[in-house]
Amino acid sequence: MTTRPGIGELGRDTASGRIGVVMGEIGGRVQIRPMRGGIEWDAMPDKVVPLSAREELSARLAVKNNNSRVGL
């Protein structure tokens, strides 16, 4: 059994394929915010899984690369 990522950790919503930061849980749904910021989306708890080390590194690198392209 895979454990769900905790608050502040990266997770994947397997229903949508999106990756983001777990912000909390309200009304039986997990709130996830995109890594680059923005509006949170709701995901069903059983559809939120932690990233592998490789997936997390890739996701964080993509954000860094984007930030360097736009001068942040």
C-alpha positions in Angstrom: 0.0 0.0 0.0 1.4 3.4 -1.0 1.1 6.2 1.5 -0.3 9.6 0.4 2.2 12.5 0.4 1.9 14.9 3.4 1.3 18.6 3.4 4.1 20.4 1.7 5.2 17.4 -0.3 4.9 16.8 -4.0 2.2 14.4 -5.3 0.6 13.3 -8.5 -3.1 13.3 -9.1 -3.4 10.1 -11.0 -6.8 11.0 -12.3 -5.5 14.1 -14.1 -1.8 13.3 -14.3 -0.9 16.7 -12.8 1.8 17.1 -10.2 1.7 19.7 -7.4 2.2 20.5 -3.8 -0.2 18.9 -1.3 -1.8 21.9 0.6 -4.3 20.1 2.8 -7.5 18.2 2.9 -11.1 19.6 3.1 -14.3 17.8 2.7 -12.7 14.5 2.0 -10.7 15.9 -0.9 -7.0 16.7 -1.2 -6.1 20.2 -2.3 -3.1 20.4 -4.6 -1.4 23.5 -5.8 0.7 23.6 -9.1 4.4 23.8 -8.4 4.7 27.1 -10.2 1.9 28.6 -8.1 -1.7 29.2 -9.0 -5.1 28.0 -8.0 -5.4 24.7 -6.1 -7.4 21.8 -7.5 -9.2 19.1 -5.6 -8.3 15.4 -6.0 -9.7 12.3 -4.5 -7.5 11.0 -1.7 -7.1 7.5 -3.3 -5.8 9.2 -6.5 -3.0 11.2 -4.9 0.4 9.3 -4.9 3.9 10.4 -4.0 6.5 10.9 -6.7 9.5 8.7 -7.2 12.8 10.3 -6.6 13.4 10.5 -10.3 9.9 12.1 -10.9 10.5 14.7 -8.2 13.9 15.6 -9.5 12.5 16.0 -13.0 9.6 18.1 -11.8 11.8 20.4 -9.7 14.3 20.8 -12.6 11.5 21.7 -15.0 10.4 24.6 -12.7 14.0 25.8 -12.3 14.6 25.7 -16.0 11.4 27.7 -16.7 12.4 30.2 -14.0 15.8 30.7 -15.6 14.2 31.3 -19.0 12.0 34.0 -17.7 14.7 35.6 -15.6 13.6 34.6 -12.1 
